[in-house]
Amino acid sequence: MNMKEQPYVLIKQGSEAKIYSGSFHGKPCIVKERFPKRYRHPHLDREISTQRLKNEVRSLVRCRLAGVHAPTVYCVNMELNHIMMEHIVDGVTVKDYIKDPTSKSNLDNLASTIGATIGLLHSQNIIHGDLTTSNMLIRSGDISKLTMIDFGLSFIDHSAEDKGVDLYVLERAMLSTHPNSEPLFEIILKSYLKTNKKDGKETLKKLDEIRLRGRKRSMAG
């Protein structure tokens, strides 16, 4: 796909990729284009980009199979490092939802849904890699349609350590973005155990170890 020849509009550029909006057979879509990193050797850069693209597609497909809401993948071009996927136009980020004063009465239910969703991800050994409230969408105001997005740093691994890091990243992101959100995170963890029965308890033990290491680094630094 040549982006210059198609009616696609650049809507976002991050450190890893450019995001374009357009349509695919009449359906709203986005195209995620990974671009070269000039500071890396071209061969190494190609290997890293290709592996991350494969990981992202694999994670998105696994999400759908596990019953986790995630964008549908329409097309993949390995040569151009493009992923074409569903554009969720009726979604609001969990970050914005939590900050909306009118949503206060629904936050416990939301936290429970987040925990259950992450538990499903981890039960399928999907490590998101960037769990934040900006990478979760609520579609049409329906909390039960919580949708996970941006799997650009994801990978597949059964390690309880990696799953614990995933949860730790979310915890730190929530404390930074949503002050006094500790009670919500506790609800997330309780709900997480209900859907990740395979190694949920082991993962939470790892989370405690990771927290301790984080505190030690803070004291030393």
C-alpha positions in Angstrom: 0.0 0.0 0.0 1.4 3.4 -1.0 0.1 5.9 1.6 0.7 8.7 -0.9 -1.7 7.2 -3.4 -4.5 6.4 -0.9 -6.9 8.8 0.8 -5.4 8.3 4.2 -4.8 11.1 6.7 -2.0 11.1 9.3 -3.7 11.5 12.7 -0.9 10.6 15.1 2.8 9.9 15.2 4.5 8.2 18.1 8.1 7.0 18.8 7.4 3.7 17.0 4.9 4.4 14.3 2.7 6.7 12.3 -1.1 6.2 12.5 -3.3 7.1 9.5 -7.1 7.0 9.2 -9.0 6.0 6.2 -11.5 3.3 5.1 -11.3 -0.4 4.1 -14.2 -1.6 1.9 -16.4 1.1 3.4 -15.4 0.5 7.0 -13.4 3.0 9.0 -9.9 1.8 9.5 -6.5 2.9 10.6 -3.1 2.0 9.2 -0.2 1.7 11.5 3.1 2.2 9.7 6.3 1.4 11.6 9.1 3.7 10.3 12.9 3.1 10.3 15.0 4.2 13.3 18.0 6.0 11.8 20.1 5.4 14.9 19.9 1.6 14.5 21.8 -0.5 11.9 19.4 -1.0 9.0 19.5 -4.8 9.3 18.9 -4.8 13.0 16.2 -2.2 12.7 14.4 -4.3 10.1 14.6 -7.4 12.3 13.2 -5.5 15.3 10.4 -3.8 13.4 9.4 -7.1 11.7 9.3 -9.0 15.0 7.3 -6.3 16.7 4.8 -6.2 13.9 4.4 -10.0 14.0 4.0 -9.8 17.8 1.3 -7.1 17.5 -0.7 -9.1 14.9 -0.4 -12.3 16.9 -1.6 -10.6 20.1 -4.6 -9.0 18.4 -5.7 -12.3 16.8 -5.2 -14.1 20.2 -7.3 -11.4 21.9 -10.2 -12.1 19.5 -9.9 -15.8 20.1 -9.9 -15.4 23.8 -13.0 -13.2 23.8 -11.2 -9.9 24.5 -12.4 -6.9 22.6 -9.6 -5.6 20.4 -9.4 -4.0 16.9 -10.0 -6.4 14.0 -7.0 -6.9 11.8 -7.9 -6.3 8.1 -4.6 -6.6 6.3 -0.9 -6.9 7.0 2.0 -5.8 4.7 5.2 -7.2 6.1 7.3 -5.6 3.3 6.1 -2.1 4.2 5.6 -2.7 7.9 1.9 -1.8 7.7 -1.0 -3.1 9.7 -4.5 -2.1 8.6 -7.1 -2.6 11.3 -10.5 -1.5 12.6 -10.8 2.1 13.6 -12.9 2.3 16.7 -14.7 5.6 16.2 -17.3 5.2 19.0 -14.8 4.8 21.9 -13.6 7.0 24.7 -10.4 6.2 26.6 -10.6 4.9 30.1 -8.3 7.8 31.1 -11.0 10.3 30.0 -13.8 8.2 31.4 -12.3 8.1 34.9 -11.7 11.9 34.8 -15.3 12.6 33.9 -17.1 13.4 37.2 -20.4 11.9 35.8 -18.7 8.5 35.6 -17.9 8.3 39.4 -20.7 5.8 40.2 -19.5 3.4 37.5 -15.8 3.2 38.4 -15.9 0.1 40.6 -17.7 -1.8 37.8 -15.1 -0.4 35.3 -12.2 -1.5 37.5 -13.7 -5.0 37.8 -14.0 -5.2 34.0 -10.4 -4.0 33.5 -9.1 -6.7 35.9 -11.2 -9.5 34.2 -10.0 -8.4 30.8 -6.3 -8.3 31.7 -6.8 -11.7 33.4 -8.1 -13.1 30.1 -5.1 -11.6 28.3 -2.6 -13.2 30.7 -4.4 -16.5 30.7 -3.6 -16.7 27.0 0.0 -15.6 27.7 -0.5 -12.2 26.0 1.8 -9.6 27.5 0.5 -6.1 26.5 3.7 -4.3 27.2 2.1 -0.8 27.7 -0.9 -1.1 29.9 -2.3 2.4 30.6 -5.7 3.8 30.8 -5.0 5.5 27.5 -4.8 2.1 25.8 -8.2 1.0 26.8 -11.5 2.2 25.2 -15.1 2.1 26.3 -17.3 1.7 23.2 -20.7 3.5 23.1 -20.6 4.1 26.8 -20.8 0.4 27.5 -18.2 -0.7 30.1 -18.8 -4.4 29.1 -17.3 -3.5 25.7 -13.9 -2.5 27.1 -11.5 -2.7 24.2 -7.8 -3.1 24.4 -5.7 -1.2 21.9 -2.0 -0.4 21.0 -0.3 -3.8 21.2 2.9 -2.4 19.6 5.1 -3.6 22.5 3.2 -6.8 23.1 4.6 -10.4 23.0 3.6 -13.9 23.9 5.1 -15.4 27.1 4.0 -17.6 30.0 6.3 -15.9 32.5 4.6 -14.7 35.7 7.4 -12.1 35.9 6.4 -10.5 32.6 2.7 -10.6 33.6 3.7 -9.0 37.0 5.5 -6.2 35.1 2.5 -5.7 33.0 0.4 -5.1 36.1 3.1 -2.9 37.7 3.2 -0.7 34.6 -0.6 -0.2 34.9 -0.4 0.5 38.6 2.3 3.1 38.2 0.4 4.7 35.2 -2.9 4.9 37.2 -1.2 6.4 40.3 0.4 9.0 38.1 -2.6 9.8 35.9 -5.4 9.2 38.4 -4.5 10.3 42.0 -6.1 8.3 44.8 -6.8 5.4 42.5 -5.4 2.7 44.9 -8.9 1.3 45.7 -9.7 0.9 42.0 -6.4 -1.0 41.5 -7.3 -3.4 44.3 -10.6 -4.1 42.6 -8.7 -4.7 39.4 -6.4 -7.3 41.1 -9.4 -9.1 42.7 -11.1 -9.4 39.4 -7.9 -10.4 37.6 -7.7 -13.5 39.8 -11.1 -14.7 38.7 -10.2 -14.9 35.0 -6.5 -15.8 35.3 -6.9 -18.9 37.4 -3.9 -20.6 35.8 -1.2 -18.5 37.3 -2.9 -15.4 38.7 -1.8 -16.0 42.3 1.8 -16.5 41.2 1.6 -13.3 39.1 0.4 -11.3 42.1 3.3 -12.6 44.1 5.7 -11.5 41.4 3.9 -8.1 41.4 4.7 -7.7 45.1 8.4 -8.6 44.4 8.5 -6.0 41.6 7.0 -3.3 43.8 9.7 -4.0 46.4 12.4 -3.7 43.8 10.9 -0.5 42.6 10.9 1.0 46.2 14.5 -0.1 46.7 15.5 1.7 43.5 13.6 4.8 44.5 15.4 4.8 47.9 18.8 4.3 46.3 18.3 6.8 43.6 
